[in-house]
Amino acid sequence: MPSPTPTRSCRFCKEKVEEVDFKRPSTLHSIVSDKGTIRPRRVTGTCRRHQNQVEVAVKRAREMALLPNASR
């Protein structure tokens, strides 16, 4: 029986991104939900390597005030 949800490929692997940069909040904005939480891999479709880089990049962007911690 096929899986109910289609498998997604990592968009960072498609674009051949070596490392996710925290200075590009436009790419990180789509991974952060409206509440300010980082979306999981199963939702975004990113691979394990890039998901770990995204987590670090989002935390650094929040520290530098490029991304909000949470929206109201």
mmCIF file of the N, C-alpha and C atoms, coordinates in Angstrom:
data_MODEL
# 
_entry.id   MODEL 
# 
loop_
_atom_site.group_PDB 
_atom_site.id 
_atom_site.type_symbol 
_atom_site.label_atom_id 
_atom_site.label_alt_id 
_atom_site.label_comp_id 
_atom_site.label_asym_id 
_atom_site.label_entity_id 
_atom_site.label_seq_id 
_atom_site.pdbx_PDB_ins_code 
_atom_site.Cartn_x 
_atom_site.Cartn_y 
_atom_site.Cartn_z 
_atom_site.occupancy 
_atom_site.B_iso_or_equiv 
_atom_site.pdbx_formal_charge 
_atom_site.auth_seq_id 
_atom_site.auth_comp_id 
_atom_site.auth_asym_id 
_atom_site.auth_atom_id 
_atom_site.pdbx_PDB_model_num 
ATOM 1   N N  . MET A 1 1  ? 0.849  -1.177 0.000  1.00 0.00 ? 1  MET A N  1 
ATOM 2   C CA . MET A 1 1  ? 0.000  0.000  0.000  1.00 0.00 ? 1  MET A CA 1 
ATOM 3   C C  . MET A 1 1  ? 0.899  1.246  0.000  1.00 0.00 ? 1  MET A C  1 
ATOM 4   N N  . PRO A 1 2  ? 0.650  2.200  -0.883 1.00 0.00 ? 2  PRO A N  1 
ATOM 5   C CA . PRO A 1 2  ? 1.481  3.413  -0.912 1.00 0.00 ? 2  PRO A CA 1 
ATOM 6   C C  . PRO A 1 2  ? 1.214  4.299  0.300  1.00 0.00 ? 2  PRO A C  1 
ATOM 7   N N  . SER A 1 3  ? 2.204  5.110  0.609  1.00 0.00 ? 3  SER A N  1 
ATOM 8   C CA . SER A 1 3  ? 2.058  6.012  1.758  1.00 0.00 ? 3  SER A CA 1 
ATOM 9   C C  . SER A 1 3  ? 1.015  7.078  1.441  1.00 0.00 ? 3  SER A C  1 
ATOM 10  N N  . PRO A 1 4  ? 0.263  7.516  2.453  1.00 0.00 ? 4  PRO A N  1 
ATOM 11  C CA . PRO A 1 4  ? -0.813 8.488  2.211  1.00 0.00 ? 4  PRO A CA 1 
ATOM 12  C C  . PRO A 1 4  ? -0.297 9.869  1.824  1.00 0.00 ? 4  PRO A C  1 
ATOM 13  N N  . THR A 1 5  ? 0.881  10.235 2.294  1.00 0.00 ? 5  THR A N  1 
ATOM 14  C CA . THR A 1 5  ? 1.426  11.543 1.942  1.00 0.00 ? 5  THR A CA 1 
ATOM 15  C C  . THR A 1 5  ? 2.580  11.372 0.965  1.00 0.00 ? 5  THR A C  1 
ATOM 16  N N  . PRO A 1 6  ? 2.640  12.202 -0.046 1.00 0.00 ? 6  PRO A N  1 
ATOM 17  C CA . PRO A 1 6  ? 3.736  12.076 -0.997 1.00 0.00 ? 6  PRO A CA 1 
ATOM 18  C C  . PRO A 1 6  ? 5.049  12.524 -0.365 1.00 0.00 ? 6  PRO A C  1 
ATOM 19  N N  . THR A 1 7  ? 6.131  11.884 -0.768 1.00 0.00 ? 7  THR A N  1 
ATOM 20  C CA . THR A 1 7  ? 7.429  12.271 -0.230 1.00 0.00 ? 7  THR A CA 1 
ATOM 21  C C  . THR A 1 7  ? 7.897  13.536 -0.930 1.00 0.00 ? 7  THR A C  1 
ATOM 22  N N  . ARG A 1 8  ? 8.467  14.426 -0.165 1.00 0.00 ? 8  ARG A N  1 
ATOM 23  C CA . ARG A 1 8  ? 8.958  15.683 -0.709 1.00 0.00 ? 8  ARG A CA 1 
ATOM 24  C C  . ARG A 1 8  ? 10.469 15.625 -0.751 1.00 0.00 ? 8  ARG A C  1 
ATOM 25  N N  . SER A 1 9  ? 11.018 16.281 -1.723 1.00 0.00 ? 9  SER A N  1 
ATOM 26  C CA . SER A 1 9  ? 12.473 16.344 -1.771 1.00 0.00 ? 9  SER A CA 1 
ATOM 27  C C  . SER A 1 9  ? 12.936 17.654 -1.151 1.00 0.00 ? 9  SER A C  1 
ATOM 28  N N  . CYS A 1 10 ? 14.128 17.658 -0.657 1.00 0.00 ? 10 CYS A N  1 
ATOM 29  C CA . CYS A 1 10 ? 14.686 18.815 0.026  1.00 0.00 ? 10 CYS A CA 1 
ATOM 30  C C  . CYS A 1 10 ? 14.956 19.931 -0.983 1.00 0.00 ? 10 CYS A C  1 
ATOM 31  N N  . ARG A 1 11 ? 14.400 21.102 -0.734 1.00 0.00 ? 11 ARG A N  1 
ATOM 32  C CA . ARG A 1 11 ? 14.604 22.205 -1.675 1.00 0.00 ? 11 ARG A CA 1 
ATOM 33  C C  . ARG A 1 11 ? 16.020 22.762 -1.600 1.00 0.00 ? 11 ARG A C  1 
ATOM 34  N N  . PHE A 1 12 ? 16.678 22.596 -0.460 1.00 0.00 ? 12 PHE A N  1 
ATOM 35  C CA . PHE A 1 12 ? 18.058 23.045 -0.342 1.00 0.00 ? 12 PHE A CA 1 
ATOM 36  C C  . PHE A 1 12 ? 18.989 22.137 -1.142 1.00 0.00 ? 12 PHE A C  1 
ATOM 37  N N  . CYS A 1 13 ? 18.667 20.847 -1.177 1.00 0.00 ? 13 CYS A N  1 
ATOM 38  C CA . CYS A 1 13 ? 19.453 19.924 -2.004 1.00 0.00 ? 13 CYS A CA 1 
ATOM 39  C C  . CYS A 1 13 ? 19.215 20.205 -3.483 1.00 0.00 ? 13 CYS A C  1 
ATOM 40  N N  . LYS A 1 14 ? 17.981 20.549 -3.853 1.00 0.00 ? 14 LYS A N  1 
ATOM 41  C CA . LYS A 1 14 ? 17.675 20.878 -5.249 1.00 0.00 ? 14 LYS A CA 1 
ATOM 42  C C  . LYS A 1 14 ? 18.459 22.099 -5.716 1.00 0.00 ? 14 LYS A C  1 
ATOM 43  N N  . GLU A 1 15 ? 18.549 23.097 -4.837 1.00 0.00 ? 15 GLU A N  1 
ATOM 44  C CA . GLU A 1 15 ? 19.264 24.335 -5.171 1.00 0.00 ? 15 GLU A CA 1 
ATOM 45  C C  . GLU A 1 15 ? 20.766 24.218 -4.922 1.00 0.00 ? 15 GLU A C  1 
ATOM 46  N N  . LYS A 1 16 ? 21.207 23.036 -4.446 1.00 0.00 ? 16 LYS A N  1 
ATOM 47  C CA . LYS A 1 16 ? 22.616 22.753 -4.164 1.00 0.00 ? 16 LYS A CA 1 
ATOM 48  C C  . LYS A 1 16 ? 23.222 23.761 -3.184 1.00 0.00 ? 16 LYS A C  1 
ATOM 49  N N  . VAL A 1 17 ? 22.477 23.985 -2.099 1.00 0.00 ? 17 VAL A N  1 
ATOM 50  C CA . VAL A 1 17 ? 22.933 24.879 -1.036 1.00 0.00 ? 17 VAL A CA 1 
ATOM 51  C C  . VAL A 1 17 ? 23.844 24.079 -0.108 1.00 0.00 ? 17 VAL A C  1 
ATOM 52  N N  . GLU A 1 18 ? 25.058 24.561 0.083  1.00 0.00 ? 18 GLU A N  1 
ATOM 53  C CA . GLU A 1 18 ? 25.995 23.867 0.964  1.00 0.00 ? 18 GLU A CA 1 
ATOM 54  C C  . GLU A 1 18 ? 25.655 24.109 2.433  1.00 0.00 ? 18 GLU A C  1 
ATOM 55  N N  . GLU A 1 19 ? 25.364 25.376 2.758  1.00 0.00 ? 19 GLU A N  1 
ATOM 56  C CA . GLU A 1 19 ? 25.039 25.719 4.138  1.00 0.00 ? 19 GLU A CA 1 
ATOM 57  C C  . GLU A 1 19 ? 23.940 26.766 4.148  1.00 0.00 ? 19 GLU A C  1 
ATOM 58  N N  . VAL A 1 20 ? 22.961 26.580 5.024  1.00 0.00 ? 20 VAL A N  1 
ATOM 59  C CA . VAL A 1 20 ? 21.851 27.516 5.145  1.00 0.00 ? 20 VAL A CA 1 
ATOM 60  C C  . VAL A 1 20 ? 22.347 28.739 5.902  1.00 0.00 ? 20 VAL A C  1 
ATOM 61  N N  . ASP A 1 21 ? 22.112 29.915 5.336  1.00 0.00 ? 21 ASP A N  1 
ATOM 62  C CA . ASP A 1 21 ? 22.648 31.149 5.889  1.00 0.00 ? 21 ASP A CA 1 
ATOM 63  C C  . ASP A 1 21 ? 21.572 31.869 6.706  1.00 0.00 ? 21 ASP A C  1 
ATOM 64  N N  . PHE A 1 22 ? 21.936 32.307 7.902  1.00 0.00 ? 22 PHE A N  1 
ATOM 65  C CA . PHE A 1 22 ? 20.973 33.002 8.761  1.00 0.00 ? 22 PHE A CA 1 
ATOM 66  C C  . PHE A 1 22 ? 20.711 34.425 8.287  1.00 0.00 ? 22 PHE A C  1 
ATOM 67  N N  . LYS A 1 23 ? 21.555 34.945 7.392  1.00 0.00 ? 23 LYS A N  1 
ATOM 68  C CA . LYS A 1 23 ? 21.399 36.321 6.925  1.00 0.00 ? 23 LYS A CA 1 
ATOM 69  C C  . LYS A 1 23 ? 20.372 36.447 5.800  1.00 0.00 ? 23 LYS A C  1 
ATOM 70  N N  . ARG A 1 24 ? 19.721 35.350 5.452  1.00 0.00 ? 24 ARG A N  1 
ATOM 71  C CA . ARG A 1 24 ? 18.681 35.364 4.426  1.00 0.00 ? 24 ARG A CA 1 
ATOM 72  C C  . ARG A 1 24 ? 17.349 34.986 5.070  1.00 0.00 ? 24 ARG A C  1 
ATOM 73  N N  . PRO A 1 25 ? 16.704 35.943 5.733  1.00 0.00 ? 25 PRO A N  1 
ATOM 74  C CA . PRO A 1 25 ? 15.463 35.606 6.431  1.00 0.00 ? 25 PRO A CA 1 
ATOM 75  C C  . PRO A 1 25 ? 14.326 35.221 5.494  1.00 0.00 ? 25 PRO A C  1 
ATOM 76  N N  . SER A 1 26 ? 14.433 35.569 4.213  1.00 0.00 ? 26 SER A N  1 
ATOM 77  C CA . SER A 1 26 ? 13.365 35.198 3.287  1.00 0.00 ? 26 SER A CA 1 
ATOM 78  C C  . SER A 1 26 ? 13.274 33.681 3.124  1.00 0.00 ? 26 SER A C  1 
ATOM 79  N N  . THR A 1 27 ? 14.408 32.992 3.127  1.00 0.00 ? 27 THR A N  1 
ATOM 80  C CA . THR A 1 27 ? 14.374 31.535 3.022  1.00 0.00 ? 27 THR A CA 1 
ATOM 81  C C  . THR A 1 27 ? 13.949 30.900 4.334  1.00 0.00 ? 27 THR A C  1 
ATOM 82  N N  . LEU A 1 28 ? 14.300 31.517 5.440  1.00 0.00 ? 28 LEU A N  1 
ATOM 83  C CA . LEU A 1 28 ? 13.943 30.967 6.743  1.00 0.00 ? 28 LEU A CA 1 
ATOM 84  C C  . LEU A 1 28 ? 12.493 31.256 7.109  1.00 0.00 ? 28 LEU A C  1 
ATOM 85  N N  . HIS A 1 29 ? 11.939 32.311 6.534  1.00 0.00 ? 29 HIS A N  1 
ATOM 86  C CA . HIS A 1 29 ? 10.578 32.716 6.873  1.00 0.00 ? 29 HIS A CA 1 
ATOM 87  C C  . HIS A 1 29 ? 9.553  31.653 6.476  1.00 0.00 ? 29 HIS A C  1 
ATOM 88  N N  . SER A 1 30 ? 9.823  30.935 5.394  1.00 0.00 ? 30 SER A N  1 
ATOM 89  C CA . SER A 1 30 ? 8.870  29.914 4.953  1.00 0.00 ? 30 SER A CA 1 
ATOM 90  C C  . SER A 1 30 ? 8.933  28.662 5.828  1.00 0.00 ? 30 SER A C  1 
ATOM 91  N N  . ILE A 1 31 ? 10.007 28.486 6.584  1.00 0.00 ? 31 ILE A N  1 
ATOM 92  C CA . ILE A 1 31 ? 10.155 27.307 7.434  1.00 0.00 ? 31 ILE A CA 1 
ATOM 93  C C  . ILE A 1 31 ? 9.606  27.560 8.834  1.00 0.00 ? 31 ILE A C  1 
ATOM 94  N N  . VAL A 1 32 ? 9.505  28.812 9.222  1.00 0.00 ? 32 VAL A N  1 
ATOM 95  C CA . VAL A 1 32 ? 8.976  29.172 10.535 1.00 0.00 ? 32 VAL A CA 1 
ATOM 96  C C  . VAL A 1 32 ? 7.467  29.377 10.414 1.00 0.00 ? 32 VAL A C  1 
ATOM 97  N N  . SER A 1 33 ? 6.705  28.797 11.340 1.00 0.00 ? 33 SER A N  1 
ATOM 98  C CA . SER A 1 33 ? 5.254  28.915 11.296 1.00 0.00 ? 33 SER A CA 1 
ATOM 99  C C  . SER A 1 33 ? 4.802  30.301 11.773 1.00 0.00 ? 33 SER A C  1 
ATOM 100 N N  . ASP A 1 34 ? 3.507  30.530 11.731 1.00 0.00 ? 34 ASP A N  1 
ATOM 101 C CA . ASP A 1 34 ? 2.943  31.810 12.173 1.00 0.00 ? 34 ASP A CA 1 
ATOM 102 C C  . ASP A 1 34 ? 3.169  32.038 13.664 1.00 0.00 ? 34 ASP A C  1 
ATOM 103 N N  . LYS A 1 35 ? 3.201  30.968 14.424 1.00 0.00 ? 35 LYS A N  1 
ATOM 104 C CA . LYS A 1 35 ? 3.429  31.081 15.864 1.00 0.00 ? 35 LYS A CA 1 
ATOM 105 C C  . LYS A 1 35 ? 4.892  31.293 16.208 1.00 0.00 ? 35 LYS A C  1 
ATOM 106 N N  . GLY A 1 36 ? 5.774  31.088 15.241 1.00 0.00 ? 36 GLY A N  1 
ATOM 107 C CA . GLY A 1 36 ? 7.191  31.290 15.486 1.00 0.00 ? 36 GLY A CA 1 
ATOM 108 C C  . GLY A 1 36 ? 7.961  30.010 15.718 1.00 0.00 ? 36 GLY A C  1 
ATOM 109 N N  . THR A 1 37 ? 7.304  28.861 15.580 1.00 0.00 ? 37 THR A N  1 
ATOM 110 C CA . THR A 1 37 ? 8.002  27.599 15.775 1.00 0.00 ? 37 THR A CA 1 
ATOM 111 C C  . THR A 1 37 ? 8.598  27.126 14.452 1.00 0.00 ? 37 THR A C  1 
ATOM 112 N N  . ILE A 1 38 ? 9.650  26.355 14.551 1.00 0.00 ? 38 ILE A N  1 
ATOM 113 C CA . ILE A 1 38 ? 10.285 25.798 13.361 1.00 0.00 ? 38 ILE A CA 1 
ATOM 114 C C  . ILE A 1 38 ? 9.489  24.573 12.935 1.00 0.00 ? 38 ILE A C  1 
ATOM 115 N N  . ARG A 1 39 ? 9.085  24.547 11.676 1.00 0.00 ? 39 ARG A N  1 
ATOM 116 C CA . ARG A 1 39 ? 8.303  23.417 11.183 1.00 0.00 ? 39 ARG A CA 1 
ATOM 117 C C  . ARG A 1 39 ? 9.176  22.171 11.085 1.00 0.00 ? 39 ARG A C  1 
ATOM 118 N N  . PRO A 1 40 ? 8.592  21.001 11.365 1.00 0.00 ? 40 PRO A N  1 
ATOM 119 C CA . PRO A 1 40 ? 9.379  19.764 11.339 1.00 0.00 ? 40 PRO A CA 1 
ATOM 120 C C  . PRO A 1 40 ? 9.719  19.309 9.925  1.00 0.00 ? 40 PRO A C  1 
ATOM 121 N N  . ARG A 1 41 ? 10.621 18.367 9.844  1.00 0.00 ? 41 ARG A N  1 
ATOM 122 C CA . ARG A 1 41 ? 11.085 17.842 8.562  1.00 0.00 ? 41 ARG A CA 1 
ATOM 123 C C  . ARG A 1 41 ? 9.958  17.219 7.762  1.00 0.00 ? 41 ARG A C  1 
ATOM 124 N N  . ARG A 1 42 ? 9.059  16.521 8.426  1.00 0.00 ? 42 ARG A N  1 
ATOM 125 C CA . ARG A 1 42 ? 7.989  15.835 7.709  1.00 0.00 ? 42 ARG A CA 1 
ATOM 126 C C  . ARG A 1 42 ? 7.035  16.806 7.038  1.00 0.00 ? 42 ARG A C  1 
ATOM 127 N N  . VAL A 1 43 ? 6.980  18.030 7.535  1.00 0.00 ? 43 VAL A N  1 
ATOM 128 C CA . VAL A 1 43 ? 6.107  19.047 6.943  1.00 0.00 ? 43 VAL A CA 1 
ATOM 129 C C  . VAL A 1 43 ? 6.825  19.790 5.813  1.00 0.00 ? 43 VAL A C  1 
ATOM 130 N N  . THR A 1 44 ? 8.063  20.201 6.062  1.00 0.00 ? 44 THR A N  1 
ATOM 131 C CA . THR A 1 44 ? 8.791  20.990 5.072  1.00 0.00 ? 44 THR A CA 1 
ATOM 132 C C  . THR A 1 44 ? 9.445  20.141 4.004  1.00 0.00 ? 44 THR A C  1 
ATOM 133 N N  . GLY A 1 45 ? 9.783  18.894 4.329  1.00 0.00 ? 45 GLY A N  1 
ATOM 134 C CA . GLY A 1 45 ? 10.409 18.023 3.354  1.00 0.00 ? 45 GLY A CA 1 
ATOM 135 C C  . GLY A 1 45 ? 11.912 18.182 3.256  1.00 0.00 ? 45 GLY A C  1 
ATOM 136 N N  . THR A 1 46 ? 12.523 18.895 4.177  1.00 0.00 ? 46 THR A N  1 
ATOM 137 C CA . THR A 1 46 ? 13.976 19.069 4.138  1.00 0.00 ? 46 THR A CA 1 
ATOM 138 C C  . THR A 1 46 ? 14.663 17.812 4.666  1.00 0.00 ? 46 THR A C  1 
ATOM 139 N N  . CYS A 1 47 ? 15.875 17.589 4.204  1.00 0.00 ? 47 CYS A N  1 
ATOM 140 C CA . CYS A 1 47 ? 16.638 16.432 4.660  1.00 0.00 ? 47 CYS A CA 1 
ATOM 141 C C  . CYS A 1 47 ? 17.189 16.720 6.064  1.00 0.00 ? 47 CYS A C  1 
ATOM 142 N N  . ARG A 1 48 ? 17.726 15.679 6.679  1.00 0.00 ? 48 ARG A N  1 
ATOM 143 C CA . ARG A 1 48 ? 18.215 15.808 8.053  1.00 0.00 ? 48 ARG A CA 1 
ATOM 144 C C  . ARG A 1 48 ? 19.345 16.811 8.162  1.00 0.00 ? 48 ARG A C  1 
ATOM 145 N N  . ARG A 1 49 ? 20.256 16.772 7.229  1.00 0.00 ? 49 ARG A N  1 
ATOM 146 C CA . ARG A 1 49 ? 21.416 17.670 7.258  1.00 0.00 ? 49 ARG A CA 1 
ATOM 147 C C  . ARG A 1 49 ? 20.993 19.130 7.172  1.00 0.00 ? 49 ARG A C  1 
ATOM 148 N N  . HIS A 1 50 ? 20.115 19.438 6.237  1.00 0.00 ? 50 HIS A N  1 
ATOM 149 C CA . HIS A 1 50 ? 19.685 20.819 6.078  1.00 0.00 ? 50 HIS A CA 1 
ATOM 150 C C  . HIS A 1 50 ? 18.729 21.256 7.188  1.00 0.00 ? 50 HIS A C  1 
ATOM 151 N N  . GLN A 1 51 ? 17.953 20.326 7.734  1.00 0.00 ? 51 GLN A N  1 
ATOM 152 C CA . GLN A 1 51 ? 17.067 20.694 8.843  1.00 0.00 ? 51 GLN A CA 1 
ATOM 153 C C  . GLN A 1 51 ? 17.886 21.120 10.055 1.00 0.00 ? 51 GLN A C  1 
ATOM 154 N N  . ASN A 1 52 ? 18.986 20.436 10.324 1.00 0.00 ? 52 ASN A N  1 
ATOM 155 C CA . ASN A 1 52 ? 19.851 20.835 11.432 1.00 0.00 ? 52 ASN A CA 1 
ATOM 156 C C  . ASN A 1 52 ? 20.452 22.208 11.175 1.00 0.00 ? 52 ASN A C  1 
ATOM 157 N N  . GLN A 1 53 ? 20.843 22.478 9.944  1.00 0.00 ? 53 GLN A N  1 
ATOM 158 C CA . GLN A 1 53 ? 21.385 23.790 9.590  1.00 0.00 ? 53 GLN A CA 1 
ATOM 159 C C  . GLN A 1 53 ? 20.314 24.872 9.697  1.00 0.00 ? 53 GLN A C  1 
ATOM 160 N N  . VAL A 1 54 ? 19.077 24.529 9.334  1.00 0.00 ? 54 VAL A N  1 
ATOM 161 C CA . VAL A 1 54 ? 17.970 25.487 9.436  1.00 0.00 ? 54 VAL A CA 1 
ATOM 162 C C  . VAL A 1 54 ? 17.721 25.850 10.892 1.00 0.00 ? 54 VAL A C  1 
ATOM 163 N N  . GLU A 1 55 ? 17.751 24.860 11.773 1.00 0.00 ? 55 GLU A N  1 
ATOM 164 C CA . GLU A 1 55 ? 17.523 25.126 13.196 1.00 0.00 ? 55 GLU A CA 1 
ATOM 165 C C  . GLU A 1 55 ? 18.551 26.096 13.743 1.00 0.00 ? 55 GLU A C  1 
ATOM 166 N N  . VAL A 1 56 ? 19.810 25.879 13.419 1.00 0.00 ? 56 VAL A N  1 
ATOM 167 C CA . VAL A 1 56 ? 20.877 26.757 13.884 1.00 0.00 ? 56 VAL A CA 1 
ATOM 168 C C  . VAL A 1 56 ? 20.721 28.147 13.269 1.00 0.00 ? 56 VAL A C  1 
ATOM 169 N N  . ALA A 1 57 ? 20.382 28.201 11.984 1.00 0.00 ? 57 ALA A N  1 
ATOM 170 C CA . ALA A 1 57 ? 20.239 29.487 11.294 1.00 0.00 ? 57 ALA A CA 1 
ATOM 171 C C  . ALA A 1 57 ? 19.073 30.294 11.853 1.00 0.00 ? 57 ALA A C  1 
ATOM 172 N N  . VAL A 1 58 ? 17.965 29.636 12.168 1.00 0.00 ? 58 VAL A N  1 
ATOM 173 C CA . VAL A 1 58 ? 16.809 30.340 12.734 1.00 0.00 ? 58 VAL A CA 1 
ATOM 174 C C  . VAL A 1 58 ? 17.154 30.891 14.113 1.00 0.00 ? 58 VAL A C  1 
ATOM 175 N N  . LYS A 1 59 ? 17.848 30.099 14.906 1.00 0.00 ? 59 LYS A N  1 
ATOM 176 C CA . LYS A 1 59 ? 18.235 30.558 16.243 1.00 0.00 ? 59 LYS A CA 1 
ATOM 177 C C  . LYS A 1 59 ? 19.187 31.743 16.166 1.00 0.00 ? 59 LYS A C  1 
ATOM 178 N N  . ARG A 1 60 ? 20.111 31.702 15.216 1.00 0.00 ? 60 ARG A N  1 
ATOM 179 C CA . ARG A 1 60 ? 21.030 32.829 15.046 1.00 0.00 ? 60 ARG A CA 1 
ATOM 180 C C  . ARG A 1 60 ? 20.307 34.054 14.514 1.00 0.00 ? 60 ARG A C  1 
ATOM 181 N N  . ALA A 1 61 ? 19.368 33.865 13.604 1.00 0.00 ? 61 ALA A N  1 
ATOM 182 C CA . ALA A 1 61 ? 18.607 34.992 13.060 1.00 0.00 ? 61 ALA A CA 1 
ATOM 183 C C  . ALA A 1 61 ? 17.737 35.633 14.143 1.00 0.00 ? 61 ALA A C  1 
ATOM 184 N N  . ARG A 1 62 ? 17.210 34.830 15.047 1.00 0.00 ? 62 ARG A N  1 
ATOM 185 C CA . ARG A 1 62 ? 16.437 35.381 16.164 1.00 0.00 ? 62 ARG A CA 1 
ATOM 186 C C  . ARG A 1 62 ? 17.340 36.171 17.094 1.00 0.00 ? 62 ARG A C  1 
ATOM 187 N N  . GLU A 1 63 ? 18.534 35.676 17.315 1.00 0.00 ? 63 GLU A N  1 
ATOM 188 C CA . GLU A 1 63 ? 19.485 36.362 18.180 1.00 0.00 ? 63 GLU A CA 1 
ATOM 189 C C  . GLU A 1 63 ? 19.878 37.720 17.598 1.00 0.00 ? 63 GLU A C  1 
ATOM 190 N N  . MET A 1 64 ? 20.005 37.792 16.282 1.00 0.00 ? 64 MET A N  1 
ATOM 191 C CA . MET A 1 64 ? 20.382 39.037 15.600 1.00 0.00 ? 64 MET A CA 1 
ATOM 192 C C  . MET A 1 64 ? 19.155 39.904 15.271 1.00 0.00 ? 64 MET A C  1 
ATOM 193 N N  . ALA A 1 65 ? 17.972 39.460 15.688 1.00 0.00 ? 65 ALA A N  1 
ATOM 194 C CA . ALA A 1 65 ? 16.708 40.181 15.480 1.00 0.00 ? 65 ALA A CA 1 
ATOM 195 C C  . ALA A 1 65 ? 16.338 40.292 14.001 1.00 0.00 ? 65 ALA A C  1 
ATOM 196 N N  . LEU A 1 66 ? 16.726 39.302 13.207 1.00 0.00 ? 66 LEU A N  1 
ATOM 197 C CA . LEU A 1 66 ? 16.298 39.243 11.820 1.00 0.00 ? 66 LEU A CA 1 
ATOM 198 C C  . LEU A 1 66 ? 14.954 38.516 11.678 1.00 0.00 ? 66 LEU A C  1 
ATOM 199 N N  . LEU A 1 67 ? 14.679 37.639 12.628 1.00 0.00 ? 67 LEU A N  1 
ATOM 200 C CA . LEU A 1 67 ? 13.397 36.942 12.705 1.00 0.00 ? 67 LEU A CA 1 
ATOM 201 C C  . LEU A 1 67 ? 12.805 37.182 14.081 1.00 0.00 ? 67 LEU A C  1 
ATOM 202 N N  . PRO A 1 68 ? 11.484 37.292 14.167 1.00 0.00 ? 68 PRO A N  1 
ATOM 203 C CA . PRO A 1 68 ? 10.879 37.454 15.486 1.00 0.00 ? 68 PRO A CA 1 
ATOM 204 C C  . PRO A 1 68 ? 10.847 36.115 16.235 1.00 0.00 ? 68 PRO A C  1 
ATOM 205 N N  . ASN A 1 69 ? 10.865 36.187 17.559 1.00 0.00 ? 69 ASN A N  1 
ATOM 206 C CA . ASN A 1 69 ? 10.759 34.967 18.370 1.00 0.00 ? 69 ASN A CA 1 
ATOM 207 C C  . ASN A 1 69 ? 9.378  34.374 18.238 1.00 0.00 ? 69 ASN A C  1 
ATOM 208 N N  . ALA A 1 70 ? 8.360  35.186 18.306 1.00 0.00 ? 70 ALA A N  1 
ATOM 209 C CA . ALA A 1 70 ? 6.979  34.736 18.152 1.00 0.00 ? 70 ALA A CA 1 
ATOM 210 C C  . ALA A 1 70 ? 6.151  35.920 17.704 1.00 0.00 ? 70 ALA A C  1 
ATOM 211 N N  . SER A 1 71 ? 5.119  35.639 16.945 1.00 0.00 ? 71 SER A N  1 
ATOM 212 C CA . SER A 1 71 ? 4.221  36.717 16.540 1.00 0.00 ? 71 SER A CA 1 
ATOM 213 C C  . SER A 1 71 ? 3.079  36.808 17.541 1.00 0.00 ? 71 SER A C  1 
ATOM 214 N N  . ARG A 1 72 ? 2.458  37.935 17.614 1.00 0.00 ? 72 ARG A N  1 
ATOM 215 C CA . ARG A 1 72 ? 1.409  38.144 18.608 1.00 0.00 ? 72 ARG A CA 1 
ATOM 216 C C  . ARG A 1 72 ? 0.079  37.654 18.136 1.00 0.00 ? 72 ARG A C  1 
# 
